Amino acid sequence: MELREEFIEQARQLTRNAEVLPNGLEELAAKLQHSADTNTPLRIKLGMDPTRPDLHLGHTVVMRKLREFQSLGHKIVLIVGGATAMIGDPSGKTDTRPALTKEQVEENAKTYFEQMSKVLDVSEAEVVNNADWLHKMSFTDLLKLASQITVAQMMTRDDFAKRYSEGRPIAIHEFFYPLMQAYDSVVVDSDIELGGTDQRFNTLLGRDIQSAYGKKYPQLVMMLPLLEGTDGIVKMSKTYPEHCISLTDNAKDMFGKLMSIPDTLITRYYSLLTDVSQEELLKMDKDIESGTVNPRDIKMQLAFTITEEYHGTAEANKAEQEFINVVSNKGIPEDIESVKIESEVNILDLLVNLGFVQSKGEAKRLIQGGGVKLDGEKVSDMTLAIKPDMNVILQAGKRKFAKLV
């Protein structure tokens, strides 16, 4: 097939920040061209295991790519992992993940689509639950599926190989996770599957299983980068809440967390989370490197752009002014919540009870880092007792305040 420039350019745009397997841009362009010539939209698959109730900015890297396909008229197929989430994806894990119950999966899934609708048009997507077919498979069906892959193939996965070499247990049911995800591709007849770079094995297996079940032109795989958390080191994950920016964060917290990323991540966040052009990114890098601009100013623009996308202009403006007042001008927010202290409470328990941290461990780390203050004075004593009627301002980190009365 002779590829036309229109579809080569489409493929070029779609592969920004992405790796397409197995044959890259040309095979994607061929699929796009065939889709247009036959007036058959491509079916773009994304599987989501609702193991936690909220999504974060890292998830939006893939979701934004789905939006690009959607804007070109292709069909987005969103698979809720009602069955796979009960196992848990072993990708990148050093231990077997605890299984979720059906009730936990359903509860976590409730807010997913509301959050996703901030990025793409969920109403135009095809939404399915893999429990509808995986839970109905007979033992014979399961054996047929399992016969399509060998143990040796499974052990090529880095995470399984590492656990095996270290003597860590690998439960048999974990082998079924990638098979189940791959079989989803057969059922929904996907043409392209999107996933993070940690999904390489799972998504490529989908191609093999589609071929085994008779699909003439199996799916392409599009790999998107994993976004680092605000520490700039570990990938963004709810496992590390102190470095995670959730879509459910209010505008003030989202803006403040974005301002806390290291300067080295500014253009990476711009590239993966906004529509800034490649030319603008190159100019930002050049300006930062040459010292002609203050990285903080570019970061302020980034924080505003992303906060505005998820909370609107008015809330983004308010969050920006709050940040300037509290952080840049060392001020205190005007709308501090008053908290009545009824009885003596340990500082660690209080931080957890107020929702300023997720655990006592996080509270200890925050205190050790000098991030907890009473009336501007750093707290260093982990056993500090907060008593009624102290009338002080408690500060946790740069953005969380409470007036203790």
N, C-alpha and C positions, 0 to 999 in steps of 0.2 A: 504494500500500500504506500503510495506517495503521500507524504504528510504535507498538509497545507500550512502555511505560515501562521494563519489565525490560531490554529490549535497548538502549534509549537509555542506560540506566545502565551496562550492560556496555560499550558503545562508549565512554562517558565515561571509564571506568576504563582501558580499553585504550589510549586516546589520551593518557594522561598521559605527558608528555615526548615525544610523537610528533606528527608531521604526517601526515594521511591525504590522499592525492591519488587522483582529482581533486576529489571532492565532499565530503570531510571526514566528520565524525561521522555524519551522517544516512545516507550510503551504506553505511558500515560497519555501522550498526545494522540496516539493511535486509538486508544479507548475513547477519548473525547471526540475525535473525529467520527468514529463509527457511531457513537451515540447521536451526534448531530445528523449524520446521513440517514440513520434509520428512525430518527425521531423517538428514540428510546432513552429516557434519562438514566444515567448511571445510578446504581444503588450503593450509597456510601454508608458503611457500617461503623458504628461505635458502640462497644459494649461497656456498660457501667455496673460495677458491683456496689450496691449501696451499703458498704460496710460502716460508713459514718454518715451522720445526718446532714452535713453541710459540705459544700464545694469551696475550693479556694482558687486563687489566681492561677496556680499551676495547671488546674483543670481547663482553664479558658484557652490555653495555648492550642489544644486540640479542638475545642469548641469554636474558636475563631476560624480555624481551617474548615470546619464543617460549614460555617456561614459562607465562606467563599464558594464552596461547591453549591450551596443552596442558592446563592445569588446567580449562578450560571444555569439554574433550572434543574439541577439533579436532586434525586430523592435521598433524604437523610433517613437512615434506619437506626433508631435508638433502641438498644437491647438492654432492658433492665435485667440484671443478673439475679433473678429470684432463686435460681438453682445454684449457679456458680458462687454467689456470695455466701452460701451456706457452707462452702468448702473454704473459700478464701484463696486469692491468688498467691502462689508461693514465690512469684518472681521477686528476686532480690532479698528474700527472707532467709535468715540464718536458722530459724526454727519453724516447726509446724505452727500454722496460725490456728487460733481457737475457732471452732465452728460457730456460726451464728444460727439462731433459731429462725423459723419462718416469720414469727412475729417481729423479731428484731429487724429483719430485712425489710418487711413491709413498713415498719415505723420509720426507718432511715430513708426509705424511698419517697416518702410523702412530699418533702420539700425540694427534691432534685429538679423537677421540671420547672417549678416556679423560679428557681435560681438560674437554670439554663436559659430560660426565656429572656434573661437580661442580655444574652449574647446572640441567640439565634431564634428563629420562628419555630417554636416547638409545635404550634398548631398545624404546621404544614409537614411535620415529620411523621414517619411511620413508627409508632411506639409499640414494642412487643416485650414480652417477658419470657425468658428462656425456660422458666419453670413449666410453661405451657406445653413444651415438647420434651424437655429432658426428664421431667418427673413421670412422663408417660412411657418412657422407653422400657421395653421388656429386657430380660436378661440376655436373650439372644441378640437383640439390637445392640446392647452394650458390648457383648463379645465381638460382634462384627466391627464396631467402632474401634475397640482396643486392638484388634488384629491389624490395624493400619499403621501401627508404629511399634518399634522395638524398644526394649529397655536401653540398649546402647544409644539409640537416638535420644531418648530422654536424658541420659546421663551426659550428653554434650552440653546441656544447659549449665552455665557457670555456677548458678546457685546450688543445683543438685550435686554437681561434681565437688564443689567446695565442702558442702555438708558431709558428703560421703567420705571425702579424704580426711575430714576432721573427726569422723566417727559420730557425727550428729545424726539423729534418726530422720528418716524420710518415710512418711506414712504412704501406703499404697494409694490412698484416695487422692493424694496430692498429684499423682501422675494423671489422674483423670481431669484435673482442672484444665490444662491446655487442650485436651481432647474435647472437652465439653465446649470450650470457647471456639474451637475449630469447627465443631459440628454446627454451632450457631450459624456459621458462614454458609453451610450447606442449606439450612432451613430458610434463611432469609435471602439466599441467592445473591450475595453481595458481590459487587464488582471491584470495590476498593475498601480496605479496612484501615482505619486510622488508629494510632496508638502511640504511647510514649516509647522512647528508645528501649525501655526495660521490657517492652512487649514483643521484641523481635522474634523470639522463639515461638510464642503463642500465635502471633498473626501469620507468620510464614507456615506454620503447621496448618492453618486454615486453608492455604493454597493446596497443600498435599491432600487434605481430607476432601476438599471439593473435587479434586481430580479423581480420587478414589471412588467418589460417589457419582462420577460421570459428567462433571461440568467441563465443557470443552475449553473455555477460556477462564481459568480460575482467577481469583481476585489478585489485584496488586496490593501491596502493603505500603502505607505511608507512615514513616516514623517521624515524630515530632520531639524536639528537645525537652528534657525535664528541667523545669524552672527551679533555680536555687531559692531557698528561703532567705529571709532578711539577714541571716548571718553570712550569706555568700558562700556557704560551704555545702551544707546538706540540702538535698532536694526538698522543696516545699512539701510539707506533710502535716496532717493534724497530729501525728505522733510527736511533733515538736511545735506545740502551740505558740511558744514565744517567738518563733520565726515564721509563722504562717499568717497569710493575709486572706481571710475568709470572705466569700461573697456576702455573708451575713453580717460582717463587721459594719458598724455605723460609719458615716462619712469621716468623722473626726479620727477614729482609730485607723481607718484605711489610709487616710492622708498621712498620719503620723508614722505608721509602719513603713509606708513607702519612702518617707524621708529618712528612715533609719538604715536603708540598704547601703552597702559600701559603694563608693564612687565607681569601683571597677565593674559594677553591675548596671550602671545607668543605661548604657546603650543596649545591653542585652535585654533589659526589661522593656525599653522602648521598642526594640525589634520584635519581641515575642508577644507583647501585650497591647500594642497600638498599631495604627496604620501609617506610621512615619515611613517615608520612602528611604531607599538605600542611600540615595545621595545625601539626604538630611542626616542619616546616621553617620556617614563618613565625615561630614562636616562637624558633627558633635565630637566625634573621636579626635579629629584634628584640633578643634578649638580647646578641648580639655587638655590634650597633650602639650599644646603650645602655651597654655596658660592664659590665652586671650579671654577666656570666660571662667567664671567661678563654677565648679561642678555643682555646687549647692543650688545655683540659679536654674541650671538645667534639670536638676532633681525636683525642684519646686514645680517646674512646668510638667514634668512627668507625673508627679503626685496629683496635680490638679487634673490633668487629662484623664487619668484612670479613675479618679474619684468622681469626676463629672460623668463618666460613662455609666457608672453604676448607681449614682445617687442624684444626678442632675446638677445643673449649674449653680443653683442657689445654695445647695448643701455643700458643694465643692468650695464655693466662695467663703462660706461660713467656716468650713474646716481649715481653709488656708489662713484666714484671719486669726482663728483660734491658735493655730500652730505658731504663727508669728508672735502672738502675744505671750503664749506660754513658754515656748522654747527660745525663740530668737530674742525676745525682750525679757525673758526670765520672769514672766508674769504668772498669774494664777487665773484660771478660768472664772468667768462671772457666774456660771450656772453650776457651782459645786453642789453635789447632793449632801444634805445633812444626814448623818447616821447617828441614831440614838444608841449609846452604849448602856445597856441595862445592867450588865454585871461584868466583872473583870474577865478579860479575854487575852490569850496569848497573841502576840503580833502575827505569828505564822497562821494561826487559825483565823484571825480577823481578815488577813489578806485573801485567804481562800473563801471565807464566807461572803466577802464583798464581791467576789468574782474577778478580783484583780489578777489572780493567778489561778492555775488549774489544780495545783497540788502544793503540799508543804515543801516538797523538794524544790519546786520552782520558786517558792517564796524564799527558801534559804539561799538559792543561787542569786536571786535579786538583791537580797540584803548583802551578801558577800561582795557583790559588784557595786555596792554603794547606791543602789537604785531605790531605796526606801528612805523617806524622810518624814520627820514630824516637825512642822513649822520651820522647814528649811534645813533642819539638822539631820545629818545622816544617822540612820539606825544601824548599829552593829551588833546589838545584843539579841540573839535568837530567842531568849527567854523573856524578853521584855513584856510586861503586863500592861495592857491598856485598860485604864479604869474609867468608871463613869465620871462625867462632868469634867473631863480634861480640857475640852474646848480647844482642840488643835486641828491643824490641817495635815491630813495624811496624804503623802504623795508616793505612788508606786510607778517607777519608770518615768518617762517624760510626759505621759498623757493622762494618767489616771489619778484622780483626786477625790477626797471625801473629807467633809468637815465632821469631826467626831465631837458629839455633844452629849 
